[in-house]
Amino acid sequence: MTATTTVRAKTVVVADDTAFVRDRFKAALEGAGHKALPVRSAAELLLRVRADLAKIDLLVLDLRLPNANGVDIVRSIRKIDDGKLPILVFSGTIASAEEVRDLAALGVAGYVNEYSAVQHILPSLAPHLFPDNYNRRSSPRVVLGIPIAYRFGNTIAAALTLNLSHGGIAIRTTSPLEQNTRGRLRFRLPGSKKDIDAEARVAWSDHRVGMGMQFDKVSAEDQGAIDGFVDAHFFTNRKA
């Protein structure tokens, strides 16, 4: 049995000075019935936040907007929104671990790869667009398309993953399981010769993109392999 999450259309601000990035995120969001508000500068972004704060559900931010400091931009937004607006940062625009610490202190919700394929964008945003349906952990997510098998009851299914975090994995499928369904996962990280087995539950489900599985039980060895892979690949595709 499958189920989907029914939610209202969301409004997302995409702040990046590169048209290629703005256009891809706009296409992914509008293709799923949401509204995208692209901006290309810090000044334009702050004007948009002031004017439409009550309407914005999520902000996706390039820290390297022209003539601006990314952390300072977030500080300025926090003076406007009192810490309420969920903010994601494009992972390729982070320059140092110090920035990560500063952003965490400012309540940044997570990170997303600006070079993700269009079909992978919405699953990366879904935990933040639908927070009531996803028990988010403070963890970066790495876009990852590998085979995965999952078992629920007496049924075994196979699919491809969309992204991986320390606490869970997103799976691309047109037949997602019902939210809170529990099952077992098996997958192998790139470069590894050992399968990872985990018990997990469905944290979010959307027939347009797939589902997110939150790990409930993973061996210490397997969790270490997951953590190492995510941490090692988080800062790839960084902007110059």
C-alpha positions in Angstrom: 0.0 0.0 0.0 1.3 3.5 -0.9 0.4 6.9 0.3 1.4 10.4 -0.6 1.8 13.5 1.5 -0.7 16.2 0.5 0.6 19.7 1.2 0.0 23.2 -0.1 2.3 24.6 -2.7 5.4 26.1 -1.2 7.3 29.3 -2.0 11.1 29.1 -2.3 13.6 31.9 -2.8 16.6 30.8 -4.8 19.5 33.3 -4.4 22.4 32.7 -6.8 24.2 34.9 -9.2 24.4 32.1 -11.8 21.4 31.8 -14.2 22.2 28.1 -14.7 21.6 27.4 -11.0 18.6 29.6 -10.6 16.9 28.2 -13.7 17.4 24.6 -12.8 16.0 25.0 -9.3 13.1 27.1 -10.6 12.3 24.3 -13.1 12.4 21.6 -10.5 10.2 23.5 -8.1 7.7 24.7 -10.6 7.5 21.3 -12.2 6.4 19.9 -8.8 3.7 22.7 -8.4 5.7 25.0 -6.1 6.6 28.7 -6.6 10.2 29.8 -7.1 11.4 33.4 -6.6 14.9 33.7 -8.1 17.2 36.5 -7.0 20.7 37.3 -8.1 22.2 39.7 -5.5 22.3 40.3 -1.8 20.4 43.6 -2.1 17.6 42.0 -4.1 17.5 39.1 -1.6 17.1 41.3 1.4 14.4 43.3 -0.4 12.5 40.1 -1.2 12.7 38.8 2.4 11.5 42.1 3.8 8.6 42.3 1.3 7.5 38.6 1.3 8.7 37.1 4.6 5.2 35.8 5.5 4.9 34.1 2.2 8.3 32.4 2.0 8.7 28.8 3.1 12.4 28.3 2.3 15.4 30.2 1.2 18.2 28.5 -0.8 21.3 30.7 -0.6 24.6 31.1 -2.5 27.2 32.4 0.0 29.2 33.9 -2.8 26.7 36.5 -4.0 28.6 39.5 -5.6 30.0 42.2 -3.3 28.6 40.5 -0.2 29.8 38.2 2.7 27.6 35.1 2.9 27.6 34.8 6.7 26.8 38.5 7.0 23.8 38.1 4.6 22.4 35.4 6.9 22.9 37.7 9.9 21.0 40.4 8.1 18.2 38.0 7.3 18.0 36.9 10.9 17.5 40.5 12.0 14.5 40.6 9.7 13.0 37.2 10.3 13.8 36.7 14.0 15.3 33.3 13.2 12.1 31.8 11.7 12.9 31.4 8.0 14.4 28.0 7.0 17.7 28.6 5.1 19.6 26.1 3.1 23.1 26.9 1.8 24.6 25.7 -1.5 27.3 23.4 -0.3 29.7 24.3 -3.1 29.9 28.0 -1.9 31.2 27.2 1.6 34.9 28.1 1.9 35.8 26.9 5.4 34.8 24.9 8.5 34.6 28.2 10.3 31.8 29.3 8.0 30.0 26.0 8.8 30.2 26.8 12.5 29.0 30.4 12.0 26.1 29.2 9.9 25.1 26.6 12.5 25.0 29.3 15.2 22.7 31.3 12.9 20.3 28.3 12.6 21.0 27.4 9.0 18.9 24.3 8.3 21.2 22.4 6.0 23.1 22.3 2.7 22.2 21.3 -0.8 24.4 20.7 -3.9 23.8 23.4 -6.5 24.9 21.1 -9.3 22.4 18.4 -8.5 20.5 17.0 -11.5 17.0 18.6 -11.9 15.3 15.3 -10.8 17.4 15.2 -7.6 16.6 18.8 -6.5 13.2 18.4 -5.0 14.1 15.3 -2.9 17.0 17.4 -1.5 14.7 20.2 -0.5 11.7 18.0 0.6 12.8 17.5 4.3 12.9 21.3 4.6 9.7 22.0 2.6 7.8 19.4 4.5 9.3 19.6 8.1 6.2 18.1 9.7 6.7 14.9 7.8 10.4 14.6 8.2 12.3 14.3 11.5 15.4 16.2 10.3 18.8 15.7 11.8 21.4 18.4 11.6 23.4 16.7 8.9 24.6 17.5 5.4 23.1 15.6 2.5 25.2 14.2 -0.4 23.5 13.5 -3.8 24.1 9.8 -4.4 22.5 7.6 -7.1 23.3 3.9 -6.1 21.1 0.8 -6.1 19.3 0.0 -2.9 17.0 -2.8 -1.8 14.3 -2.3 0.8 12.1 -4.9 2.5 8.8 -4.2 4.1 6.7 -7.2 5.3 7.2 -10.0 2.8 7.9 -7.6 -0.1 11.3 -6.8 -1.4 11.8 -3.8 -3.8 14.7 -2.2 -5.6 15.3 1.4 -6.6 18.0 4.0 -6.8 19.0 6.4 -4.0 18.8 10.2 -4.3 20.8 11.5 -1.4 22.4 10.3 1.8 22.9 11.9 5.2 24.3 10.7 8.5 20.7 9.9 9.6 18.9 8.6 6.6 18.6 8.1 2.8 16.2 9.3 0.1 15.0 6.8 -2.5 13.6 7.6 -5.9 10.4 5.7 -6.5 7.0 6.3 -8.1 5.5 4.0 -5.5 6.6 5.3 -2.1 5.6 3.6 1.1 3.2 5.1 3.6 4.8 7.5 6.1 6.1 5.7 9.2 6.3 2.3 7.5 9.2 0.4 8.9 11.5 -1.8 6.9 15.1 -2.9 6.2 17.5 -1.4 3.8 20.6 -2.8 2.1 23.0 -0.8 -0.1 26.7 -0.5 -0.8 28.6 2.8 -0.8 30.8 3.6 -3.8 34.2 2.1 -3.4 33.1 -0.3 -0.7 33.0 -4.1 -0.9 30.6 -4.5 2.1 26.8 -4.1 2.1 25.3 -1.8 4.7 22.2 -3.1 6.4 19.9 -0.8 8.4 16.5 -0.7 9.9 14.6 2.4 9.0 11.2 4.1 8.8 9.6 6.3 6.1 9.9 9.9 7.3 8.4 11.5 4.2 6.6 10.3 1.1 5.8 12.0 -2.1 4.8 10.2 -5.3 6.4 12.9 -7.4 9.9 12.2 -6.1 10.1 9.2 -3.8 10.5 8.8 -0.1 13.0 9.5 2.7 14.0 6.7 5.1 15.3 7.6 8.5 17.7 5.1 10.1 16.4 3.5 13.3 19.1 0.9 13.8 22.5 0.7 12.1 25.6 -1.1 13.4 28.5 1.1 14.7 30.7 -0.1 11.8 28.1 0.8 9.1 27.2 4.1 10.7 30.9 5.0 10.7 31.1 4.1 7.0 28.1 6.3 6.3 29.4 9.2 8.3 32.8 9.0 6.7 31.4 9.0 3.2 29.1 11.9 3.8 31.8 14.0 5.5 34.3 13.2 2.7 32.0 14.2 -0.1 30.2 17.2 1.4 32.6 19.8 0.2 32.9 18.6 -3.4 31.8 20.7 -6.3 32.8 23.9 -4.4 32.7 27.2 -6.3 36.0 28.9 -7.1 
